[in-house]
């Protein structure tokens, strides 16, 4: 597992060869289960299946990530405001120097 303490779930999606429409065939707890399900399915030439892996996330983890993101955004916005204020101040100083020169 690439994400510790988060279980992996696998999804089989079937892609229609004519319209490209994607249909979820099922959600599975392991690649072994995926393999058995694929063996059970009737397939023909041109059928396309996509196996995807997802990690189950908890509300606590998502809340923690949201808080961290909000802090980062606030820090970035403050830095941008400070940068804009410094640029404005520099422009005013240059304008004052040109007037006095």
N, C-alpha and C positions, 0 to 999 in steps of 0.2 A: 504494500500500500504506500502510495506517495504522500498521503495526508494522514499523519498519525491520529488515532482515536476517532477517525471518521470512516465508517464502513463504506465499501464500494458496492455500487449496484450497476448492473449491466442491462442495457436496453437493446432489443432488436427492432430495427425499423425496416419496413419493406418499402422500396421505391418503385412506383408504377412506371414501367418502361414507356408507356404511351403519354401520360400526362405529367409525370414527374411528381405526382402526389405521394406524400410520405404517410405511411400508416404504422403506428406502433403495434408491434406484434406482442410484446410482453416485457416485463421487468423481472430480472433474475438476480439471484444472490451471488452467483459465481460463473466463471467462464465455462465450467463443466456443465452447469445447467443450460447455458446458452448453446453449447455444443449438442447436447441431447435434444433440445428443442429444434435446432436447425436440422438435425437428422430426421425428426418426425415430420417436417414440413414437406409438402409436395412442391417441387421446383421444376421449372422448365428453362430452356435456353433463353438467356436475356434477363432472367429475374435478378434483381439487385437487392441485397440486404446490407444494412449498415449496423454494426455493433458499436455502441457507445458506452463509455464508463462514466458514472457520476458518483459524487460523494454526498452522502446524506449530511445535511447541515442542520444544526440546532438553532433555536431562537436565541439562546445565550451567545453562541458564537457570532451570529449575524448582528446582534446588538453591540457586541464588543467591536466588531469590524466597523459598524456604523459610527460609533463614538470616535474611534481612531480616525476615520475618514473626515468627520466633521472637524476634529482638532486640526488635522492637516490642512483642510480647506481654509479654516479661519486663519491659520498661520500664513498660508500663501496669500490670502486676500490682504492681510495686514502688510506683508512685505510689498505687495503691489501698490498699496496706498502710499506706503513710505517712499517707494521708488518714484511714484508719480509726483509726490510732494517735493522730493529732492530735485527732480527734473524741472519742475515749475519754479522752485527757488533759484536754481542755477540760471534759468532763462531770465528771471527778474534781475538777478545780479548782473548778467551780461547786458541787459537792456539799460540798467542804471549806469554801467560803465560807459556805454556808447553815448548816453545823454551827457555825462560829465566830460567826456573826451572831446 
